[in-house]
Amino acid sequence: MRTADIGVTGLATMGRNLARNFARHGHTVAVHNRTESRTKQLVEEHGHEGAFVPSSSIEEFVSSLRRPRKAIIMVKAGPATDAVIEELAACMEPGDMIIDGGNAHFLDTRRREAALRERGLHFVGTGISGGEEGALHGPSIMPGGAAEAYETLGPLLEDIAAKVDGTPCCVHVGPDGAGHFVKMVHNGIEYADMQLIAESYDLLRQALGLSPGELAEVFREWNRGELESYLIEITAEVLGHTDPATGRPFVDVVVDQAEQKGTGRWTVQSALELGVPVTGIAEAVFARSLSGHPGQRAAARSLAGPAAAAAAGAELVEDVRRALYASKIVAYAQGFDQITAAGEEYGWNVDRGAMATIWRGGCIIRARFLDRIRTAYEADPALPTLLADPTFAAALADAQESWRRVVATAATIGVPTPGFSSALAYYDALRRDRLPAALIQGLRDFFGAHTYQRVDREGVFHTDWSGDRRERPA
Ligand SMILES: NC(=O)c1ccc[n+]([C@@H]2O[C@H](COP(=O)([O-])OP(=O)(O)OC[C@H]3O[C@@H](n4cnc5c(N)ncnc54)[C@H](OP(=O)(O)O)[C@@H]3O)[C@@H](O)[C@H]2O)c1
């Protein structure tokens, strides 16, 4: 019986909650998992929440779907996804859709989409953010693939997505791998956001001697203003938490080595390929890497630090808040630049304002701030950098003196703030009339005859550095 509106195969944390979300919204959901016990458990524990159609084989799963069939894969990213795609495709017919909701690399998604398109099937690589809770209560959904597939699939996804002011946090991002790309950049921005929050905490604790509990209050207060966001909110929760076993602040009993699953690294790798300086994300990835080298850290512990601590007053709290906001604007501006560059490289034409709109709810970086980004791109869809938007430019002007004091204070007392410092350097570099890149061009021409252009006339030139030092057109 072909009764199900949509199917989910892979019923671990994410798939199971996504299936429940569809069922709770009145959709009949076909469910399947390689190990059948997971399917049975889902139906036993949550069968009452809606209409589930369990299957013990992929064939049965596919035949329980209404045409055009829509099957979401929520399995471990990588070879498992390819294996499941192959099993599904073998039982499907032209016009059917395979939706990959896992964290696939966008280049894999491009490859899979092209291969399935040849077979007449739609492949919709879909970024899903919000973790376990989001999958159940409303994630932010970033589907790629053909616009034609979105016409039938979109309404189902929009139904289960988070809503902000009645608008679903789901939109067709663009063709083939665009959805997974944007999800990857979202995760990269999440890395940068968390790094900046961590630096704020560290600097205020070191400079002012505030306790984690006192800092929880600071973040709680910040969450009432322009920094209002999920990450700031949970920072207050984590800092305010006491370890029940020892009575110490929770943050003090956690090993200080940050792990990563790889999407931050992918974002930076892609940015390097595209030539987009995503310094905020890169510094965040490197800071996590550095934290994970305990041997080097132990060997360096006795290296010299600053002689005396700088005098820092309570006004540092407000300075750090402003520096955090300014650095966050830079990190987001860079992430959006990467989306623009990828759109040009891969022919996607992503609507950046729409991305800001669907990140307002459901996902980890959800924030009040995203409304401002949406407004900026609505006012000027061709905005060359978010920093040039009049609202953000004014916010940066307002924050910059504080930002400079924060970076100077951190350097003076020896607290590392790579996120703040690199964001400020980016800001200062971008607004410069002349950059020292001119000298670099001179050096390249000197040692490698790499040539240069001049400010005063057209053409490409080389100076005969080892000879008469005369300039000739190259
Ligand atoms: N966890 C999150 O917060 C989160 C957020 C966003 C996206 N994601 C992505 O969503 C996907 C699912 O995540 P998850 O945490 O729910 O699950 P997971 O731990 O990544 O994967 C476990 C699932 O994959 C299945 N599986 C593994 N190898 C398979 C194979 N060769 N053939 C068929 N099935 C196979 C498992 O089936 P068995 O039960 O038979 O082992 C199980 O259903 C992943 O791509 C993940 O990166 C996760």
The ligand as an SDF file (V2000), in Angstrom:
LIG
                    3D

 48 52  0  0  0  0  0  0  0  0999 V2000
   23.4140   14.5880   15.8460 N   0  0  0  0  0  0  0  0  0  0  0  0
   23.2150   15.8410   15.4490 C   0  0  0  0  0  0  0  0  0  0  0  0
   23.0480   16.7740   16.2480 O   0  0  0  0  0  0  0  0  0  0  0  0
   23.1590   16.1410   13.9990 C   0  0  0  0  0  0  0  0  0  0  0  0
   22.7550   17.4160   13.5800 C   0  0  0  0  0  0  0  0  0  0  0  0
   22.6420   17.6720   12.2260 C   0  0  0  0  0  0  0  0  0  0  0  0
   22.9560   16.6810   11.3090 C   0  0  0  0  0  0  0  0  0  0  0  0
   23.3610   15.4490   11.7350 N   0  0  0  0  0  0  0  0  0  0  0  0
   23.6480   14.4380   10.7200 C   0  0  0  0  0  0  0  0  0  0  0  0
   22.5070   13.6050   10.6030 O   0  0  0  0  0  0  0  0  0  0  0  0
   22.9140   12.2820   10.2680 C   0  0  0  0  0  0  0  0  0  0  0  0
   22.3500   11.3300   11.3080 C   0  0  0  0  0  0  0  0  0  0  0  0
   22.8920   11.6750   12.5740 O   0  0  0  0  0  0  0  0  0  0  0  0
   22.5970   10.8070   13.8790 P   0  0  0  0  0  0  0  0  0  0  0  0
   23.4100   11.4190   14.9610 O   0  0  0  0  0  0  0  0  0  0  0  0
   21.1360   10.6730   14.0450 O   0  0  0  0  0  0  0  0  0  0  0  0
   23.1160    9.3570   13.4820 O   0  0  0  0  0  0  0  0  0  0  0  0
   24.6110    8.7680   13.2730 P   0  0  0  0  0  0  0  0  0  0  0  0
   25.1270    8.3130   14.5830 O   0  0  0  0  0  0  0  0  0  0  0  0
   25.4220    9.7280   12.4790 O   0  0  0  0  0  0  0  0  0  0  0  0
   24.3260    7.4850   12.3540 O   0  0  0  0  0  0  0  0  0  0  0  0
   23.6430    6.3610   12.8450 C   0  0  0  0  0  0  0  0  0  0  0  0
   22.6180    5.8880   11.8460 C   0  0  0  0  0  0  0  0  0  0  0  0
   23.2540    5.5420   10.5980 O   0  0  0  0  0  0  0  0  0  0  0  0
   22.8750    4.2230   10.2550 C   0  0  0  0  0  0  0  0  0  0  0  0
   23.9110    3.5990    9.4400 N   0  0  0  0  0  0  0  0  0  0  0  0
   25.2540    3.6530    9.6470 C   0  0  0  0  0  0  0  0  0  0  0  0
   25.8940    2.9790    8.6560 N   0  0  0  0  0  0  0  0  0  0  0  0
   24.9340    2.4950    7.8160 C   0  0  0  0  0  0  0  0  0  0  0  0
   24.9510    1.7410    6.6250 C   0  0  0  0  0  0  0  0  0  0  0  0
   26.1100    1.3520    6.0620 N   0  0  0  0  0  0  0  0  0  0  0  0
   23.7820    1.4120    6.0380 N   0  0  0  0  0  0  0  0  0  0  0  0
   22.6180    1.8160    6.5850 C   0  0  0  0  0  0  0  0  0  0  0  0
   22.5250    2.5520    7.7070 N   0  0  0  0  0  0  0  0  0  0  0  0
   23.6690    2.8880    8.3190 C   0  0  0  0  0  0  0  0  0  0  0  0
   22.6810    3.5600   11.5850 C   0  0  0  0  0  0  0  0  0  0  0  0
   21.9480    2.3700   11.4270 O   0  0  0  0  0  0  0  0  0  0  0  0
   22.0610    1.1680   12.5430 P   0  0  0  0  0  0  0  0  0  0  0  0
   21.0730    1.5410   13.6010 O   0  0  0  0  0  0  0  0  0  0  0  0
   21.6980   -0.0440   11.7840 O   0  0  0  0  0  0  0  0  0  0  0  0
   23.4730    1.1680   13.0410 O   0  0  0  0  0  0  0  0  0  0  0  0
   21.9190    4.6320   12.3300 C   0  0  0  0  0  0  0  0  0  0  0  0
   20.5760    4.6940   11.9260 O   0  0  0  0  0  0  0  0  0  0  0  0
   24.4400   12.3120   10.1960 C   0  0  0  0  0  0  0  0  0  0  0  0
   24.8430   12.5260    8.8820 O   0  0  0  0  0  0  0  0  0  0  0  0
   24.8040   13.5160   11.0350 C   0  0  0  0  0  0  0  0  0  0  0  0
   26.0390   14.0740   10.6640 O   0  0  0  0  0  0  0  0  0  0  0  0
   23.4490   15.1710   13.0470 C   0  0  0  0  0  0  0  0  0  0  0  0
  1  2  1  0
  2  3  2  0
  2  4  1  0
  4  5  1  0
  4 48  2  0
  5  6  2  0
  6  7  1  0
  7  8  2  0
  8  9  1  0
  8 48  1  0
  9 10  1  0
  9 46  1  0
 10 11  1  0
 11 12  1  0
 11 44  1  0
 12 13  1  0
 13 14  1  0
 14 15  2  0
 14 16  1  0
 14 17  1  0
 17 18  1  0
 18 19  2  0
 18 20  1  0
 18 21  1  0
 21 22  1  0
 22 23  1  0
 23 24  1  0
 23 42  1  0
 24 25  1  0
 25 26  1  0
 25 36  1  0
 26 27  1  0
 26 35  1  0
 27 28  2  0
 28 29  1  0
 29 30  1  0
 29 35  2  0
 30 31  1  0
 30 32  2  0
 32 33  1  0
 33 34  2  0
 34 35  1  0
 36 37  1  0
 36 42  1  0
 37 38  1  0
 38 39  2  0
 38 40  1  0
 38 41  1  0
 42 43  1  0
 44 45  1  0
 44 46  1  0
 46 47  1  0
M  CHG  2   8   1  16  -1
M  END
$$$$
